Amino acid sequence: MNAKDLHPAFAAKDVAAQGEAIYQAKYKADFEKTLGDKCAAVNVRNEDVSVADTAEDAIPNSAGKSSKMNTYSIRARNPL
């Protein structure tokens, strides 16, 4: 199920699953090579991403006008 089709108050586990899928498909490979140890926040409504030193900084930037409840955050680590 695509997060864009879900009710605005869908469950956290759905946000996490959708956010992880978006991160894996669109961002992981590049971010692990270039970002080192930054936090990425993925807005599951529009698949936009924001990067910052902390999740607290990345989430508001990614959420934008959407709810912070629709944002999934992950630390992008370089697998060296």
Beta strands, then each sheet from edge to edge (+ up, - down):
strand 1: 37-43
strand 2: 49-52
strand 3: 71-77
sheet 1: 2+ 1- 3+
end
